[in-house]
Amino acid sequence: MDAPPDQATSSVVDEEIAHFNALAGEWWNPKGPMAPLHAMNPLRTDWVKQHAAPLPAGRTPTLLDIGCGAGLASERYARIGFETLGVDASADGIAAARHHLATHPLQPGSAQLSYHNGNAEDLVKAGETFDVVSALEIIEHVRDPQAFLQLLATLTRPGGYVAVSTLNRTLRSFLVAKLGAEYVMRFLEPGTHDWKKFIRPQELDRMARRSGLRLKTLSGFSFHPPHWVESRDTSINYIAMFVRD
């Protein structure tokens, strides 16, 4: 059984975990409060595979999906060829991830997928490293983004990749991603995001460089109903790929 994660860490905020614990039963409902993540999931995971290259030849590349929730991205990462470890501090989220995997087994040809209830600090203490570390929509929820990026860099093998998706701190993101998504359209549960914790791309790049990560590429994600598409517009959602040299 997984040990409960230490809550006094840079990657865990008690209130955030409580919020996502409460949503655990709805993660896999494509029309529920996680509907935006369901819609964005294929675009984000395929983008990571496209830009995490080149990868080691002759073996299955390893990927850490940190802040995996109930495993939406983790399952897709395994399907597209990554040996995946999904990690989240939410015990209820990991339970939902394991239940979904048990009741909806991955198709033949998928890579290995496993889950751990814990945090990035656990993995650093254990000396774990990965070819790719994926942190999708998580850095805006952590206690200390700079320290969190340092953890991600430590968990990445030299020459490996760190993918971070998050939200830009702009007036447009406040109106659309905070007020519009949570309180007007009700796409997300109210309180899902704290706009003050959104991170501008230049801030993310600066923190990453301090952590020994070099920016490889950055893209915006835009919602063109009913689909998300890659774009040059980073004013709301964006994703960045970094290299650990």
Contacts in CASP RR format, 6 or more apart in sequence:
PFRMAT RR
TARGET T0000
AUTHOR 0000-0000-0000
METHOD contacts of the structure
MODEL  1
MDAPPDQATSSVVDEEIAHFNALAGEWWNPKGPMAPLHAMNPLRTDWVKQ
HAAPLPAGRTPTLLDIGCGAGLASERYARIGFETLGVDASADGIAAARHH
LATHPLQPGSAQLSYHNGNAEDLVKAGETFDVVSALEIIEHVRDPQAFLQ
LLATLTRPGGYVAVSTLNRTLRSFLVAKLGAEYVMRFLEPGTHDWKKFIR
PQELDRMARRSGLRLKTLSGFSFHPPHWVESRDTSINYIAMFVRD
2 91 0 8 1.000
2 94 0 8 1.000
2 116 0 8 1.000
2 117 0 8 1.000
2 118 0 8 1.000
3 118 0 8 1.000
4 91 0 8 1.000
4 117 0 8 1.000
4 118 0 8 1.000
5 12 0 8 1.000
5 89 0 8 1.000
5 117 0 8 1.000
5 118 0 8 1.000
5 119 0 8 1.000
5 121 0 8 1.000
5 122 0 8 1.000
6 12 0 8 1.000
6 119 0 8 1.000
6 121 0 8 1.000
6 122 0 8 1.000
7 14 0 8 1.000
7 17 0 8 1.000
7 89 0 8 1.000
9 119 0 8 1.000
9 120 0 8 1.000
9 121 0 8 1.000
9 143 0 8 1.000
10 121 0 8 1.000
10 142 0 8 1.000
10 143 0 8 1.000
10 144 0 8 1.000
10 147 0 8 1.000
10 148 0 8 1.000
10 151 0 8 1.000
11 66 0 8 1.000
11 89 0 8 1.000
11 119 0 8 1.000
11 120 0 8 1.000
11 121 0 8 1.000
11 142 0 8 1.000
11 143 0 8 1.000
11 147 0 8 1.000
11 148 0 8 1.000
11 151 0 8 1.000
12 89 0 8 1.000
12 119 0 8 1.000
12 142 0 8 1.000
12 143 0 8 1.000
13 141 0 8 1.000
13 142 0 8 1.000
13 143 0 8 1.000
16 141 0 8 1.000
16 142 0 8 1.000
17 89 0 8 1.000
17 90 0 8 1.000
19 189 0 8 1.000
19 191 0 8 1.000
19 192 0 8 1.000
20 69 0 8 1.000
20 88 0 8 1.000
20 90 0 8 1.000
20 92 0 8 1.000
20 93 0 8 1.000
21 90 0 8 1.000
21 91 0 8 1.000
21 92 0 8 1.000
21 93 0 8 1.000
22 92 0 8 1.000
23 33 0 8 1.000
23 34 0 8 1.000
23 189 0 8 1.000
24 69 0 8 1.000
24 70 0 8 1.000
24 90 0 8 1.000
24 92 0 8 1.000
24 93 0 8 1.000
24 95 0 8 1.000
24 96 0 8 1.000
25 70 0 8 1.000
25 92 0 8 1.000
25 93 0 8 1.000
25 96 0 8 1.000
26 32 0 8 1.000
26 33 0 8 1.000
26 34 0 8 1.000
27 34 0 8 1.000
27 69 0 8 1.000
27 70 0 8 1.000
27 71 0 8 1.000
27 72 0 8 1.000
27 93 0 8 1.000
27 96 0 8 1.000
27 97 0 8 1.000
28 34 0 8 1.000
28 70 0 8 1.000
28 72 0 8 1.000
28 96 0 8 1.000
28 100 0 8 1.000
29 35 0 8 1.000
30 38 0 8 1.000
33 188 0 8 1.000
33 189 0 8 1.000
33 192 0 8 1.000
34 72 0 8 1.000
35 187 0 8 1.000
36 181 0 8 1.000
36 187 0 8 1.000
36 188 0 8 1.000
37 72 0 8 1.000
37 137 0 8 1.000
38 72 0 8 1.000
39 223 0 8 1.000
39 226 0 8 1.000
39 227 0 8 1.000
39 228 0 8 1.000
40 221 0 8 1.000
40 228 0 8 1.000
40 237 0 8 1.000
41 72 0 8 1.000
41 73 0 8 1.000
41 76 0 8 1.000
42 76 0 8 1.000
43 221 0 8 1.000
43 228 0 8 1.000
43 229 0 8 1.000
43 230 0 8 1.000
44 73 0 8 1.000
44 136 0 8 1.000
44 165 0 8 1.000
44 221 0 8 1.000
44 239 0 8 1.000
45 73 0 8 1.000
45 76 0 8 1.000
45 77 0 8 1.000
45 80 0 8 1.000
46 80 0 8 1.000
47 163 0 8 1.000
47 219 0 8 1.000
47 230 0 8 1.000
47 239 0 8 1.000
48 77 0 8 1.000
48 132 0 8 1.000
48 134 0 8 1.000
48 161 0 8 1.000
48 163 0 8 1.000
48 239 0 8 1.000
48 241 0 8 1.000
49 80 0 8 1.000
49 81 0 8 1.000
49 82 0 8 1.000
51 161 0 8 1.000
51 163 0 8 1.000
51 216 0 8 1.000
51 217 0 8 1.000
51 241 0 8 1.000
52 61 0 8 1.000
52 131 0 8 1.000
52 132 0 8 1.000
52 160 0 8 1.000
52 161 0 8 1.000
52 163 0 8 1.000
52 241 0 8 1.000
55 61 0 8 1.000
55 131 0 8 1.000
55 132 0 8 1.000
56 131 0 8 1.000
60 81 0 8 1.000
60 82 0 8 1.000
60 83 0 8 1.000
60 111 0 8 1.000
60 112 0 8 1.000
61 81 0 8 1.000
61 82 0 8 1.000
61 83 0 8 1.000
61 131 0 8 1.000
61 132 0 8 1.000
62 82 0 8 1.000
62 83 0 8 1.000
62 84 0 8 1.000
62 85 0 8 1.000
62 130 0 8 1.000
62 131 0 8 1.000
62 132 0 8 1.000
63 77 0 8 1.000
63 82 0 8 1.000
63 83 0 8 1.000
63 84 0 8 1.000
63 85 0 8 1.000
63 130 0 8 1.000
63 131 0 8 1.000
63 132 0 8 1.000
63 133 0 8 1.000
63 134 0 8 1.000
64 84 0 8 1.000
64 85 0 8 1.000
64 86 0 8 1.000
64 87 0 8 1.000
64 123 0 8 1.000
64 128 0 8 1.000
64 130 0 8 1.000
64 132 0 8 1.000
64 133 0 8 1.000
64 134 0 8 1.000
64 155 0 8 1.000
65 71 0 8 1.000
65 73 0 8 1.000
65 74 0 8 1.000
65 77 0 8 1.000
65 84 0 8 1.000
65 85 0 8 1.000
65 86 0 8 1.000
65 87 0 8 1.000
65 134 0 8 1.000
65 136 0 8 1.000
66 86 0 8 1.000
66 87 0 8 1.000
66 88 0 8 1.000
66 120 0 8 1.000
66 133 0 8 1.000
66 134 0 8 1.000
66 135 0 8 1.000
66 138 0 8 1.000
66 152 0 8 1.000
66 155 0 8 1.000
67 86 0 8 1.000
67 87 0 8 1.000
67 88 0 8 1.000
67 89 0 8 1.000
67 135 0 8 1.000
67 136 0 8 1.000
67 138 0 8 1.000
68 74 0 8 1.000
68 86 0 8 1.000
68 87 0 8 1.000
68 88 0 8 1.000
68 94 0 8 1.000
68 97 0 8 1.000
68 115 0 8 1.000
69 88 0 8 1.000
69 90 0 8 1.000
69 93 0 8 1.000
69 94 0 8 1.000
69 96 0 8 1.000
69 97 0 8 1.000
70 93 0 8 1.000
70 94 0 8 1.000
70 96 0 8 1.000
70 97 0 8 1.000
70 100 0 8 1.000
71 86 0 8 1.000
71 96 0 8 1.000
71 97 0 8 1.000
71 100 0 8 1.000
71 115 0 8 1.000
73 134 0 8 1.000
73 136 0 8 1.000
74 84 0 8 1.000
74 86 0 8 1.000
74 97 0 8 1.000
74 113 0 8 1.000
74 115 0 8 1.000
75 100 0 8 1.000
75 101 0 8 1.000
75 106 0 8 1.000
75 113 0 8 1.000
77 84 0 8 1.000
77 111 0 8 1.000
77 113 0 8 1.000
77 134 0 8 1.000
78 84 0 8 1.000
78 106 0 8 1.000
78 110 0 8 1.000
78 111 0 8 1.000
78 112 0 8 1.000
78 113 0 8 1.000
79 106 0 8 1.000
79 107 0 8 1.000
79 110 0 8 1.000
79 111 0 8 1.000
81 110 0 8 1.000
81 111 0 8 1.000
82 111 0 8 1.000
82 132 0 8 1.000
83 111 0 8 1.000
83 112 0 8 1.000
83 113 0 8 1.000
84 111 0 8 1.000
84 112 0 8 1.000
84 113 0 8 1.000
84 114 0 8 1.000
85 114 0 8 1.000
85 115 0 8 1.000
85 116 0 8 1.000
85 130 0 8 1.000
86 97 0 8 1.000
86 113 0 8 1.000
86 114 0 8 1.000
86 115 0 8 1.000
86 116 0 8 1.000
87 115 0 8 1.000
87 116 0 8 1.000
87 117 0 8 1.000
87 118 0 8 1.000
87 119 0 8 1.000
87 120 0 8 1.000
87 122 0 8 1.000
87 123 0 8 1.000
88 94 0 8 1.000
88 97 0 8 1.000
88 115 0 8 1.000
88 117 0 8 1.000
88 118 0 8 1.000
89 117 0 8 1.000
89 118 0 8 1.000
89 119 0 8 1.000
90 117 0 8 1.000
91 117 0 8 1.000
94 115 0 8 1.000
94 116 0 8 1.000
94 117 0 8 1.000
94 118 0 8 1.000
97 115 0 8 1.000
98 115 0 8 1.000
101 113 0 8 1.000
101 115 0 8 1.000
106 113 0 8 1.000
116 122 0 8 1.000
116 123 0 8 1.000
120 148 0 8 1.000
120 151 0 8 1.000
120 152 0 8 1.000
120 155 0 8 1.000
121 151 0 8 1.000
123 155 0 8 1.000
124 151 0 8 1.000
124 154 0 8 1.000
124 155 0 8 1.000
128 155 0 8 1.000
129 155 0 8 1.000
129 156 0 8 1.000
129 157 0 8 1.000
130 155 0 8 1.000
130 156 0 8 1.000
130 157 0 8 1.000
131 156 0 8 1.000
131 157 0 8 1.000
131 160 0 8 1.000
131 161 0 8 1.000
132 156 0 8 1.000
132 160 0 8 1.000
132 161 0 8 1.000
132 162 0 8 1.000
132 163 0 8 1.000
133 152 0 8 1.000
133 155 0 8 1.000
133 156 0 8 1.000
133 161 0 8 1.000
133 162 0 8 1.000
133 163 0 8 1.000
134 162 0 8 1.000
134 163 0 8 1.000
135 148 0 8 1.000
135 152 0 8 1.000
135 162 0 8 1.000
135 163 0 8 1.000
135 164 0 8 1.000
135 165 0 8 1.000
136 163 0 8 1.000
136 164 0 8 1.000
136 165 0 8 1.000
136 239 0 8 1.000
137 165 0 8 1.000
137 166 0 8 1.000
137 167 0 8 1.000
138 166 0 8 1.000
139 145 0 8 1.000
139 148 0 8 1.000
139 149 0 8 1.000
139 164 0 8 1.000
139 166 0 8 1.000
139 199 0 8 1.000
139 204 0 8 1.000
140 166 0 8 1.000
140 167 0 8 1.000
140 193 0 8 1.000
140 194 0 8 1.000
140 197 0 8 1.000
140 198 0 8 1.000
140 199 0 8 1.000
141 197 0 8 1.000
142 148 0 8 1.000
145 197 0 8 1.000
145 199 0 8 1.000
145 204 0 8 1.000
145 207 0 8 1.000
146 207 0 8 1.000
146 210 0 8 1.000
146 211 0 8 1.000
149 162 0 8 1.000
149 164 0 8 1.000
149 207 0 8 1.000
149 208 0 8 1.000
149 210 0 8 1.000
149 211 0 8 1.000
149 213 0 8 1.000
150 210 0 8 1.000
150 211 0 8 1.000
152 162 0 8 1.000
152 164 0 8 1.000
152 211 0 8 1.000
152 213 0 8 1.000
153 162 0 8 1.000
153 208 0 8 1.000
153 211 0 8 1.000
153 212 0 8 1.000
153 213 0 8 1.000
153 244 0 8 1.000
156 162 0 8 1.000
156 213 0 8 1.000
156 244 0 8 1.000
157 244 0 8 1.000
158 244 0 8 1.000
158 245 0 8 1.000
159 243 0 8 1.000
159 244 0 8 1.000
159 245 0 8 1.000
160 243 0 8 1.000
160 244 0 8 1.000
161 216 0 8 1.000
161 241 0 8 1.000
161 242 0 8 1.000
161 243 0 8 1.000
161 244 0 8 1.000
162 208 0 8 1.000
162 213 0 8 1.000
162 241 0 8 1.000
162 242 0 8 1.000
162 243 0 8 1.000
162 244 0 8 1.000
163 239 0 8 1.000
163 240 0 8 1.000
163 241 0 8 1.000
163 242 0 8 1.000
164 204 0 8 1.000
164 208 0 8 1.000
164 239 0 8 1.000
164 240 0 8 1.000
164 242 0 8 1.000
165 221 0 8 1.000
165 237 0 8 1.000
165 238 0 8 1.000
165 239 0 8 1.000
165 240 0 8 1.000
166 198 0 8 1.000
166 199 0 8 1.000
166 204 0 8 1.000
166 237 0 8 1.000
166 238 0 8 1.000
166 239 0 8 1.000
167 173 0 8 1.000
167 177 0 8 1.000
167 193 0 8 1.000
167 198 0 8 1.000
167 199 0 8 1.000
167 236 0 8 1.000
167 237 0 8 1.000
167 238 0 8 1.000
168 198 0 8 1.000
168 199 0 8 1.000
168 200 0 8 1.000
168 201 0 8 1.000
168 234 0 8 1.000
168 235 0 8 1.000
168 236 0 8 1.000
168 237 0 8 1.000
168 238 0 8 1.000
169 195 0 8 1.000
169 196 0 8 1.000
169 198 0 8 1.000
169 199 0 8 1.000
169 200 0 8 1.000
170 198 0 8 1.000
170 200 0 8 1.000
170 235 0 8 1.000
170 236 0 8 1.000
172 235 0 8 1.000
172 236 0 8 1.000
173 195 0 8 1.000
173 198 0 8 1.000
173 235 0 8 1.000
173 236 0 8 1.000
174 195 0 8 1.000
176 236 0 8 1.000
177 193 0 8 1.000
177 195 0 8 1.000
177 198 0 8 1.000
177 236 0 8 1.000
177 237 0 8 1.000
178 193 0 8 1.000
178 195 0 8 1.000
180 187 0 8 1.000
181 187 0 8 1.000
181 188 0 8 1.000
181 192 0 8 1.000
182 188 0 8 1.000
182 189 0 8 1.000
182 190 0 8 1.000
182 191 0 8 1.000
182 192 0 8 1.000
182 193 0 8 1.000
183 190 0 8 1.000
201 218 0 8 1.000
201 234 0 8 1.000
201 238 0 8 1.000
201 240 0 8 1.000
204 240 0 8 1.000
205 215 0 8 1.000
205 218 0 8 1.000
205 240 0 8 1.000
208 214 0 8 1.000
208 215 0 8 1.000
208 240 0 8 1.000
208 242 0 8 1.000
209 215 0 8 1.000
212 244 0 8 1.000
212 245 0 8 1.000
213 242 0 8 1.000
213 243 0 8 1.000
213 244 0 8 1.000
214 242 0 8 1.000
214 243 0 8 1.000
214 244 0 8 1.000
214 245 0 8 1.000
215 240 0 8 1.000
215 241 0 8 1.000
215 242 0 8 1.000
216 241 0 8 1.000
216 242 0 8 1.000
216 243 0 8 1.000
217 240 0 8 1.000
217 241 0 8 1.000
218 234 0 8 1.000
218 238 0 8 1.000
218 239 0 8 1.000
218 240 0 8 1.000
218 241 0 8 1.000
219 230 0 8 1.000
219 231 0 8 1.000
219 232 0 8 1.000
219 234 0 8 1.000
219 238 0 8 1.000
219 239 0 8 1.000
220 230 0 8 1.000
220 231 0 8 1.000
220 232 0 8 1.000
220 233 0 8 1.000
220 234 0 8 1.000
220 237 0 8 1.000
220 238 0 8 1.000
220 239 0 8 1.000
221 228 0 8 1.000
221 229 0 8 1.000
221 230 0 8 1.000
221 231 0 8 1.000
221 236 0 8 1.000
221 237 0 8 1.000
221 238 0 8 1.000
221 239 0 8 1.000
222 228 0 8 1.000
222 229 0 8 1.000
222 230 0 8 1.000
222 231 0 8 1.000
222 233 0 8 1.000
222 236 0 8 1.000
222 237 0 8 1.000
END
